[in-house]
Amino acid sequence: MEQIEDAGWEVAGAGMLAEVDDVLEMELIEEAKAPDVGAVRRILDQCFPSSDLLLSREAIEVPRLFVSDMDSTMIGQECIDELADFAGLKERIAAITERAMRGELDFEAALRERVGLLKDLSEGAIAQCLEERIRPMDGARTLVATLKAHGARTVLVTGGFHAFADPVAQMLGFEHVVANRLGVHGGALTGEVVGGIVDSSVKRQVLLDEAARLGEGAGSLATGDGANDIPMLEAATHGIAYRAKPKARAAADGWIERGDLTAILSLYGIARENWVAA
């Protein structure tokens, strides 16, 4: 408590949530003219390592909009890396993916490079990859179903591809999908991306457009894990980084490091008996 107060905040209250007894809620009041929000993040991170946490300047309410990244967030894999395995290129392509997600490479250039390496791969490898490799992240179905039951619109937005995102969205219950398209001709990949690229700016704009349709004051939640998700995380009312790369974690309002995706429901004060099993 003293560390937080030294950073320019007064601890007005702290206690376990009545509805979720394993969540600690703290209310802080600004004391200094320019209180150090970053210091509060660092203090809480030090005091509660490997925690699930959400910081908010407003009362935390269940969002009316949920926009999420797909790979390594809603599913446990990077689809293009798994698909590359069918071409014998997983190690090479996964290394590019990792650097892009850390923000070390230009996203579009890295995407086009990886897709180019998959030229002439059989289109059938996509269906085989989906069946054999792609699995939902723990808690993903329950998170989506519960937020929908509480009135949220759900959107899956990914720098990956419709060939994967559409089946994943159907599996998890998302209402709308925004993704890239793989070029296919004669039953094989052309090595090109068809149409515009869904990059970080598109992800952010999708969130803003969807929120605008819901009207002023509609709270939004974004989840993601990589550098490509940062503008979307920052634009949302609450951006939560899930087992994320350092840059994405640092940009978010909160993070999930301990639990699965249902930890987000707990942070919003949704009691377990009100979760929707899916």
N, C-alpha and C positions, 0 to 999 in steps of 0.2 A: 504493500500500500504506500509506503514511504517513497519508494522509487517512482511511482506514478505521480504522487503529489509533487515530487521534486521536478517532474517534467511539465508542471503547470496545470495539473488537474486536481480536482477534489473528488474523492470517492464518496458519492452521495448514498450509495447502497450496494449491497452485494448479497446474493442468496441463490439457492437452487430454485429452478423453475418449478412451479407447482405441478404443471402438466408433464414435465420431463425431468425426473429427479436426478438425472446424471448430467444436467447442463447447468453451469454456473452463470448467472447473469450479473453484470456489473454496470452500474450507472455512474458515469463520470460527468462532472461539470467543469467547464473551462474557467480557470482562475486567472491565468496569465493572458496578456493581450495577444500573444502569439504562442499558444501552447504547442508543444512538440508532439504531433500525432505519430510521427515515425518512432519517437521514443517509446510511446505506449505500445506500439506493435513489437518493438524489440524487447521490452520488458516482459510482455505477456508470452512472447516466444521463448524467452529464457526461463520463465517461471513454469510454463506449461509446454515442455518439449513434446514433440509428436502428438500434438493436440488437434482437435477440430475447433475452429474459431471463426467468429464473424464479428467485425467491427462496423458500427453504423452510427452516423450522426443523427439519425431519426429513429423513431420507434420501429422495431423490427416486426414487419407484418408479412403474411404469406403473399408472395408475388402474384400478379395477374398475368405475367408473361414469364415463360421459362425458355431461354435460348441456350443451346448447348453445342459444343464441339462433339465430334464423334470418336475419333481414334484416340485410344489411351485415356478416354474420359467416360464415354458411354459404353464402349467396348474395350476389351483388354488388350487389343492388338493395334498395330499400324497396318492397315489393309495393304498398302502398296509394298511394304516389306514382305508380308506373307505371300502376296502374289508373285513377288520377285523370286521367291523360293522355287516356284514352278519353272522359272527360267534359269535356275542355278545362279542367281545373282543376289541373293538375300543379303549377304554380308556387305557387298559393295553398296547396294541401295540403302540398306539400313543405316550405314555410316553417314550418308548424305542426309537422310531423314533426321537423324539425331542432331546433326549440326544445324539444320534448318529450324528445328523445334527449339533449339537453344538460342536462336536469333543470330547465329554466326554466318548464315548465308541468306541471300535474297530468296524469298519464298518462291516467287514465280519461276526464277531461273532454276532453282533446285527442283521444282516440280517438273518442269519441262525436261530437265536432264534425266530424271528418273523414269519418266514416261517414255522418253526416247530409247532408253536401254531395254524397254519391254517390247519393242517393235518385233512383230511376227509371232509373238506368243499367242497360242490358241485362245480364242474367246471362251472356250469351254473351261479354261483354268479359273475363270472368275467364279463360276458356279461351284466348281470343286473346292476352291479356296473358301467360299462362304460356308459350305457344308462342313468342311473338315477343320477349319482354322478359326473362324470368327465366332466369338462368344461374348455375351453381354457382361459388363462389369457388375460385380456383386452389388445388388441394391438398385440397379438401373431401372428395372421394370417397376418396382414399388415406388421409386421416386417419381417417375413420370405419371403413373396411375394416380398417386395420391395428390400431386399438384393439380392434375386435371380435375379430380374430384372436388378440389377446393376452388375451382373456377379459373385455373390458369390455362392460357393458350401455350402450346408446346411446339417448339421449332427446333429442328436439327439442322445445324449449319456447319459445313465441313469443307476443308480444302481437299478432301478426298473426292470420291466419285459416286455418281448416282447408282452405278451398278452395284455398289456396296451399300450406300446410304439408304436407298429406297427399301431394300429388304430389312435393314437394321431398324429403320424408323417404324416399319410395320410390326416387327418383332417387339419393339419396346413401347409402341403406342404414341409416337410423335404424330402431330397433325399435319405438319408441313416440313418440307425438306428443301434445302438450298445446297447445291454441290456442283462439282465440275463433271465434265463428260469425257470419257475415253473415246478416242477415235477407233472405229472397228470397220473393217472391210474384208469381205471374203472369208469371214470366220476367224480373222486374226486381228490383233491390235496393230494400229498403224504407227504407233509411236508418237502420236500427237494428241493434244488436248483440244476438244472441239468447243468453240465459243470462248467467251470471256472467262477469266480466272477468278475463282472465289478465293480471295486473299484476306488479309486482316482488315482492310478497309471495307470490303464487302460484308464481312461478318459484322462489323460495327454498324454499317448502314442497315443491314437486315434488322438488327435489334432496335435501332431508332425508328425505323419505319413501322415495325410491328407494334412498338410501344405507342406511337402516334395514333395508330388505328384504334387503340383501346381508349384513348382520351387522356387528357391532362391528369396527372397524379397517379397513373397506373404504375405500380411498382414492378420492377423487372429483376430477374435473376439470370445471370450468365455463368456457365461453368466451362472450364477448359484447362489445358495443361501446358500449352506451349507458347512461344513468343508470338505466333500468329494469332493467338487469342487475346493478346493484351488490350488492343483498342476496344474490343467487345466487352471485356471484363471491366475496363475503366468506364465505359459508357452506361453500363447497367446500374440500377439502384444498388444492387449487391453483386459483385463479381467474386465468385468463389473458385479458387484454384484447387484442382483435385490431383493429389500426388504429382505436383507440377514441377516443371523446370524452374530453376531459381528466378529467372526474369519474370515469368508469369506469376509466380508466388508473391514476389515483391510488389507487383502491380495490383494485386487483388485486394479486396476488402476482407477476405478471409480465406481459410484453407482447410482441406480435409487431409489429415496425415495419419489418423489413428483408425477411424471407422471406415465403413464402406459408404456408398452414396446415400444410404438412408440417414447418415449422420446429418445431412442437410436438413432433413425433416425435423430432426431434434433441435437443430439450431433455430428453426423457425417456431419452435414451441408446439409442434404437432405431436400429440400423444400417440404412443405406439398403437393403441386400440383404434385410432382413427387413420392408420395407414391402410392403404388399399393393396392387398396382395395381388400380384399379377403373374 
